């Protein structure tokens, strides 16, 4: 008797975006999510403050709104996960980690951890954060905004 095996390969589409003023570009952003069939997105948003509500249809929006005053840019971050996708948010057991978000999302039998970290100009790169992710998770994607142009150690 012959056996057959079906392998289903699911293509996942992630969007990583460094944007200035998501609320002003919200309609275009929502259109991009639809057109590209995005499964999850990670944002670095310069001006998304805690007093600004920004709902994206069909997505849970996990946010880290910076409470540090800045002249030009802040490390406001967000991860968007579809409402029908299970996820688990993490807080690494590390000290002095700058603005970050980390969550594992579960697509059918696939799981992947998405991490976003913002490193302010002139601040040290938290190597322990990257080591924690690589030592703890099997499948992960990290998006970072390092501001290398203004670093003394570049």
C-alpha positions in Angstrom: 0.0 0.0 0.0 1.4 3.4 -1.0 1.5 6.2 1.5 1.3 9.8 0.5 2.5 12.7 2.5 1.2 16.2 2.1 3.4 19.0 3.1 1.8 22.4 3.5 4.2 25.3 3.2 2.7 28.5 4.4 4.4 31.7 3.3 4.4 34.3 6.0 4.7 38.0 5.2 6.1 40.4 7.8 6.5 44.1 7.4 9.2 46.1 9.2 8.7 49.8 9.0 10.4 52.9 10.4 7.7 55.5 10.1 7.2 59.1 11.1 3.7 59.8 12.2 1.6 56.6 11.7 -1.7 58.5 12.4 -1.1 60.8 9.5 -0.3 57.9 7.1 -2.8 55.4 8.6 -4.9 54.9 5.5 -1.9 54.2 3.3 -0.5 51.9 5.9 -3.7 49.9 6.1 -3.8 49.6 2.3 -0.3 48.3 2.3 -1.2 45.6 4.9 -4.1 44.5 2.7 -2.3 44.5 -0.6 0.7 42.6 0.7 -1.2 40.1 2.8 0.8 41.0 5.9 0.7 38.4 8.7 2.4 40.7 11.3 4.2 44.0 11.4 6.8 45.7 13.5 7.0 49.5 13.7 9.5 52.0 14.8 7.4 55.2 15.2 9.0 58.5 15.9 5.9 60.3 17.1 3.4 57.7 18.4 2.8 59.0 21.9 0.7 57.3 24.6 -2.0 60.0 24.3 -2.5 59.1 20.6 -4.8 56.3 19.9 -4.1 54.4 16.7 -6.2 51.3 15.9 -5.4 49.2 12.9 -8.4 47.1 11.7 -8.0 43.3 12.1 -4.8 43.7 14.3 -3.9 43.8 17.9 -1.5 46.6 18.4 1.1 45.9 21.1 2.8 49.2 22.0 5.8 50.5 23.9 5.4 54.3 24.2 8.5 56.0 25.4 8.2 58.1 28.5 11.6 59.8 27.9 11.4 63.3 26.6 13.4 63.9 23.4 14.1 66.8 21.2 13.6 65.0 17.9 12.9 61.3 18.0 11.6 58.8 20.5 11.7 55.1 20.6 8.0 54.4 20.3 7.5 50.9 19.0 4.6 48.7 18.1 4.0 45.1 16.9 0.8 44.3 15.0 -0.7 40.8 15.2 -3.9 39.8 13.5 -6.8 39.4 15.8 -7.2 35.7 14.9 -3.5 34.8 15.6 -2.5 33.6 19.1 0.5 35.4 20.7 2.5 35.6 23.9 4.3 38.8 24.9 7.6 38.6 26.8 9.6 40.7 29.2 13.2 39.5 29.3 14.8 39.1 32.7 17.4 41.8 31.9 18.4 45.1 33.4 18.7 48.4 31.6 17.1 47.4 28.3 16.0 50.4 26.2 12.6 50.6 24.5 11.7 47.2 23.2 8.8 44.8 22.5 8.9 41.1 22.2 6.2 38.6 21.4 5.9 35.1 20.0 3.2 34.5 17.4 1.6 31.2 16.5 0.5 30.4 12.9 -1.0 26.9 12.8 2.1 24.7 13.5 4.6 27.5 13.1 5.8 29.9 15.8 8.2 32.8 15.6 9.3 35.4 18.0 9.3 39.0 16.9 11.5 41.5 18.7 11.9 45.2 18.3 14.4 47.4 20.1 15.3 51.1 19.8 18.7 52.2 20.8 19.0 55.9 21.4 21.8 57.9 19.9 24.9 57.7 22.1 23.6 54.8 24.2 25.4 51.5 24.4 24.2 48.5 22.4 22.6 46.0 24.8 24.4 42.9 23.7 22.7 40.9 26.5 19.3 41.5 24.8 20.4 39.9 21.6 22.1 37.1 23.5 18.9 36.4 25.4 16.9 36.1 22.3 19.3 33.8 20.5 19.7 31.6 23.6 16.0 31.5 24.4 14.2 31.2 21.1 14.6 29.0 18.1 12.8 31.0 15.5 13.1 34.8 15.8 13.3 38.0 13.9 14.8 41.1 15.4 14.2 44.6 14.1 16.4 47.4 15.6 16.9 51.1 15.2 20.5 51.6 16.3 21.1 55.3 15.2 24.6 54.4 14.1 25.1 57.8 12.5 25.4 59.4 15.9 27.4 56.8 17.7 30.9 57.2 18.9 31.6 53.5 18.7 30.4 53.0 15.1 
